[in-house]
């Protein structure tokens, strides 16, 4: 499993409010790797290590495609 898949799975395990906070943090707040990275990493690892239902490859593919589409829209808009 790649880091990207682990991160995507962790994000999907977050409740709607936490996902919204992550979206805001990623797209609207400046990224300070010295300050923000350890906290984000800890939260993502916590989510990955918690109990969750594995996603099928089709579900993961759809999630990746949706994420890429949203990213491209933000980059061009």
Helices and strands as residue ranges (DSSP letters): H 3-13, H 16-27, H 37-49, H 57-76
